[in-house]
Amino acid sequence: MKNYKLYTFSAVSVLLLAFFCISCVNGKRDENADADTKSASTEKSALPYDLENPTKYNMPQNLFEISGIVFHNGDPKQVFAIQDEDGDLFYLGLNDKESKYTKFGGKGDYEDLTIIKDQIIVLKSNGELHMFPIADINKAEVDNVVKIKDLVPKAEYEGIATDEKAGKVYILTKGSKDDEKNKATSIYAFDFQEDNSLKASGTFNLPFDEIEKISGEKKVKFKPSALAKNPATGEWYILSSVNKLLVVANADFKIKATYPLKGGNFNQPEGIAFDKDNNLYISNEGGTLAAGDILAFKLKK
């Protein structure tokens, strides 16, 4: 009988020990799962800008349809901008009630602009570029504009940006038959040469299914309107006006996160830029009850 009781006690002990071990393992798994969840949540909320609380700068009437924006050497004292109907380059302080401008082209659908090596490059929706020295902005009309055609495949374009340090220019499609076929937005990279010419240096893409997966939305209508490179992190910020979405990608355009542009601040987001202190700016075309504006988002300390 003693042996039987001893055997029974041993069996129960083994069972209790096994249960305790399994509980510990499951507890560790739960802790790891919680850690993973917290990590993913932290990464998702890691955007260093409060998109819901910007400082708004209303633009003068001639920038009611403000499109692209850019700063020269990241200096926020003066913003350069275009609007999508006339070939005029505007420049002003963010608090200015009036803007100065110089004419560089005729009527047209101008979408975005960038500056590299003291050259201003303006992008038309058909992919055509207008380039001229920034020193010419003091003239009423630029007389030595270089037009570059057939640089990119036939498509609709709305975004152009530069990586000044790398000496590269990037042109972003808004939509094309190839994009629809490949289910991805295309980005074309170019090296900016010493003679101010552009040499093709690669192609990138932003797959629609990755955007949908990361955003958690199905059938996202991703038609980007602008892009800019964060000088501090090297990340690309890509703006989509159609469904009001901000996509953040690494230096090679691998998508890292997406952020919806909620609230009434984003009437029609068309332009994006960073200043030298890594503050973020987004421009909006005006609407029925709103002027064109630029929203400033301070870098979180």
Secondary structure, 3 states (H helix, E strand, C coil): CHHHHHHHHHHHHHHHHHHHHHHHHHHHHHHHHHHHHHHHHHHHCCCCCCCCCCEEEECCHHHCCEEEEEEHHHCCCCEEEEECCCEEEEEECCCCCCCEEEEEECCCCEEEEEEECCEEEEEECCCCEEEEEHHHHHCCECCCCEEECCCCCCCEEEEEEEECCCCEEEEEEEECHHHHHHCEEEEEEEEECCCCCEEEEEEEEEEHHHHHHHHCCCCCCCCEEEEEECCCCCCEEEEECCCCEEEEECCCCCEEEEEECCCCCCCCEEEEEECCCCCEEEEECCECCECCEEEEECCCC
